[in-house]
């Protein structure tokens, strides 16, 4: 089953910790927030 978690990154490019589909949005401080529809370490 997929879980929703949040990873904070500075660009729209997924980090090596995030996999599957990513939804990029602007978070606090102007950071990009990627909501991964998968596991995010």
N, CA, C and O atoms as CSV, one atom per row, in Angstrom:
chain,resi,resn,atom,element,x,y,z
A,1,UNK,N,N,0.810,-1.200,0.000
A,1,UNK,CA,C,0.000,0.000,0.000
A,1,UNK,C,C,0.847,1.254,0.000
A,1,UNK,O,O,1.911,1.298,0.618
A,2,UNK,N,N,0.368,2.278,-0.700
A,2,UNK,CA,C,1.128,3.520,-0.777
A,2,UNK,C,C,0.789,4.423,0.395
A,2,UNK,O,O,-0.351,4.469,0.857
A,3,UNK,N,N,1.788,5.131,0.861
A,3,UNK,CA,C,1.567,6.050,1.970
A,3,UNK,C,C,1.917,7.458,1.539
A,3,UNK,O,O,2.743,7.649,0.647
A,4,UNK,N,N,1.296,8.448,2.166
A,4,UNK,CA,C,1.582,9.837,1.838
A,4,UNK,C,C,2.567,10.422,2.832
A,4,UNK,O,O,2.305,10.451,4.034
A,5,UNK,N,N,3.683,10.881,2.336
A,5,UNK,CA,C,4.658,11.537,3.180
A,5,UNK,C,C,5.195,12.755,2.452
A,5,UNK,O,O,5.001,12.909,1.246
A,6,UNK,N,N,5.870,13.614,3.193
A,6,UNK,CA,C,6.343,14.866,2.606
A,6,UNK,C,C,7.864,14.967,2.679
A,6,UNK,O,O,8.467,14.715,3.722
A,7,UNK,N,N,8.460,15.330,1.580
A,7,UNK,CA,C,9.902,15.575,1.541
A,7,UNK,C,C,10.133,17.015,1.107
A,7,UNK,O,O,9.503,17.502,0.168
A,8,UNK,N,N,11.032,17.682,1.794
A,8,UNK,CA,C,11.330,19.066,1.450
A,8,UNK,C,C,12.560,19.110,0.545
A,8,UNK,O,O,13.646,18.668,0.920
A,9,UNK,N,N,12.361,19.651,-0.649
A,9,UNK,CA,C,13.476,19.794,-1.571
A,9,UNK,C,C,13.491,21.211,-2.115
A,9,UNK,O,O,12.527,21.957,-1.943
A,10,UNK,N,N,14.572,21.582,-2.765
A,10,UNK,CA,C,14.713,22.946,-3.254
A,10,UNK,C,C,14.329,23.073,-4.729
A,10,UNK,O,O,14.154,24.184,-5.231
A,11,UNK,N,N,14.202,21.966,-5.409
A,11,UNK,CA,C,13.845,22.012,-6.824
A,11,UNK,C,C,12.720,21.034,-7.103
A,11,UNK,O,O,12.297,20.292,-6.216
A,12,UNK,N,N,12.236,21.033,-8.336
A,12,UNK,CA,C,11.176,20.114,-8.718
A,12,UNK,C,C,11.719,18.726,-9.012
A,12,UNK,O,O,10.955,17.788,-9.238
A,13,UNK,N,N,13.034,18.598,-9.009
A,13,UNK,CA,C,13.649,17.309,-9.297
A,13,UNK,C,C,13.566,16.423,-8.059
A,13,UNK,O,O,14.029,16.810,-6.986
A,14,UNK,N,N,12.983,15.247,-8.201
A,14,UNK,CA,C,12.856,14.329,-7.080
A,14,UNK,C,C,14.219,13.952,-6.515
A,14,UNK,O,O,15.174,13.734,-7.261
A,15,UNK,N,N,14.297,13.877,-5.200
A,15,UNK,CA,C,15.536,13.459,-4.572
A,15,UNK,C,C,15.649,11.953,-4.657
A,15,UNK,O,O,14.698,11.285,-5.063
A,16,UNK,N,N,16.776,11.411,-4.288
A,16,UNK,CA,C,16.962,9.970,-4.358
A,16,UNK,C,C,16.176,9.240,-3.276
A,16,UNK,O,O,16.142,8.010,-3.240
A,17,UNK,N,N,15.549,10.011,-2.399
A,17,UNK,CA,C,14.795,9.409,-1.308
A,17,UNK,C,C,13.316,9.264,-1.657
A,17,UNK,O,O,12.566,8.589,-0.953
A,18,UNK,N,N,12.909,9.904,-2.747
A,18,UNK,CA,C,11.495,9.880,-3.114
A,18,UNK,C,C,11.306,9.108,-4.415
A,18,UNK,O,O,12.087,9.241,-5.356
A,19,UNK,N,N,10.264,8.309,-4.444
A,19,UNK,CA,C,9.999,7.496,-5.613
A,19,UNK,C,C,8.520,7.563,-5.976
A,19,UNK,O,O,7.723,8.156,-5.250
A,20,UNK,N,N,8.157,6.950,-7.106
A,20,UNK,CA,C,6.790,6.970,-7.594
A,20,UNK,C,C,6.373,8.376,-8.002
A,20,UNK,O,O,7.216,9.254,-8.185
A,21,UNK,N,N,5.084,8.578,-8.142
A,21,UNK,CA,C,4.581,9.872,-8.579
A,21,UNK,C,C,4.767,10.913,-7.494
A,21,UNK,O,O,4.582,10.637,-6.308
A,22,UNK,N,N,5.136,12.123,-7.918
A,22,UNK,CA,C,5.355,13.209,-6.976
A,22,UNK,C,C,4.489,14.402,-7.338
A,22,UNK,O,O,4.326,14.738,-8.511
A,23,UNK,N,N,3.939,15.035,-6.315
A,23,UNK,CA,C,3.184,16.259,-6.530
A,23,UNK,C,C,3.948,17.409,-5.909
A,23,UNK,O,O,4.072,17.497,-4.687
A,24,UNK,N,N,4.459,18.289,-6.753
A,24,UNK,CA,C,5.276,19.389,-6.266
A,24,UNK,C,C,4.428,20.623,-6.003
A,24,UNK,O,O,3.666,21.059,-6.866
A,25,UNK,N,N,4.565,21.182,-4.807
A,25,UNK,CA,C,3.866,22.408,-4.462
A,25,UNK,C,C,4.801,23.317,-3.691
A,25,UNK,O,O,5.848,22.886,-3.207
A,26,UNK,N,N,4.414,24.575,-3.581
A,26,UNK,CA,C,5.218,25.507,-2.797
A,26,UNK,C,C,4.824,25.418,-1.334
A,26,UNK,O,O,3.649,25.522,-0.985
A,27,UNK,N,N,5.824,25.223,-0.484
A,27,UNK,CA,C,5.569,25.121,0.943
A,27,UNK,C,C,6.067,26.355,1.661
A,27,UNK,O,O,6.441,27.338,1.021
A,28,UNK,N,N,6.076,26.316,2.985
A,28,UNK,CA,C,6.553,27.431,3.799
A,28,UNK,C,C,7.987,27.811,3.447
A,28,UNK,O,O,8.818,26.937,3.198
A,29,UNK,N,N,8.277,29.097,3.425
A,29,UNK,CA,C,9.633,29.547,3.135
A,29,UNK,C,C,9.959,29.502,1.663
A,29,UNK,O,O,11.112,29.704,1.281
A,30,UNK,N,N,8.956,29.239,0.813
A,30,UNK,CA,C,9.194,29.200,-0.620
A,30,UNK,C,C,9.850,27.918,-1.075
A,30,UNK,O,O,10.299,27.818,-2.217
A,31,UNK,N,N,9.910,26.930,-0.191
A,31,UNK,CA,C,10.492,25.640,-0.567
A,31,UNK,C,C,9.486,24.829,-1.380
A,31,UNK,O,O,8.273,25.001,-1.259
A,32,UNK,N,N,10.021,23.953,-2.200
A,32,UNK,CA,C,9.162,23.020,-2.906
A,32,UNK,C,C,8.840,21.858,-1.980
A,32,UNK,O,O,9.717,21.329,-1.297
A,33,UNK,N,N,7.594,21.477,-1.966
A,33,UNK,CA,C,7.201,20.316,-1.172
A,33,UNK,C,C,6.685,19.247,-2.117
A,33,UNK,O,O,5.771,19.495,-2.903
A,34,UNK,N,N,7.266,18.064,-2.041
A,34,UNK,CA,C,6.817,16.984,-2.895
A,34,UNK,C,C,6.036,15.973,-2.077
A,34,UNK,O,O,6.562,15.381,-1.134
A,35,UNK,N,N,4.794,15.781,-2.438
A,35,UNK,CA,C,3.997,14.764,-1.773
A,35,UNK,C,C,4.097,13.495,-2.600
A,35,UNK,O,O,3.570,13.418,-3.710
A,36,UNK,N,N,4.778,12.502,-2.045
A,36,UNK,CA,C,5.032,11.279,-2.775
A,36,UNK,C,C,3.926,10.266,-2.521
A,36,UNK,O,O,3.579,9.986,-1.373
A,37,UNK,N,N,3.380,9.724,-3.590
A,37,UNK,CA,C,2.357,8.697,-3.473
A,37,UNK,C,C,3.049,7.347,-3.362
A,37,UNK,O,O,2.720,6.394,-4.069
A,38,UNK,N,N,4.001,7.294,-2.470
A,38,UNK,CA,C,4.823,6.109,-2.276
A,38,UNK,C,C,5.608,6.293,-0.995
A,38,UNK,O,O,5.250,7.101,-0.139
A,39,UNK,N,N,6.684,5.531,-0.875
A,39,UNK,CA,C,7.504,5.659,0.319
A,39,UNK,C,C,8.564,6.727,0.136
A,39,UNK,O,O,9.186,6.819,-0.922
A,40,UNK,N,N,8.764,7.516,1.143
A,40,UNK,CA,C,9.747,8.582,1.079
A,40,UNK,C,C,10.636,8.511,2.308
A,40,UNK,O,O,10.187,8.797,3.417
A,41,UNK,N,N,11.877,8.136,2.121
A,41,UNK,CA,C,12.772,7.959,3.255
A,41,UNK,C,C,13.377,9.284,3.691
A,41,UNK,O,O,14.160,9.322,4.640
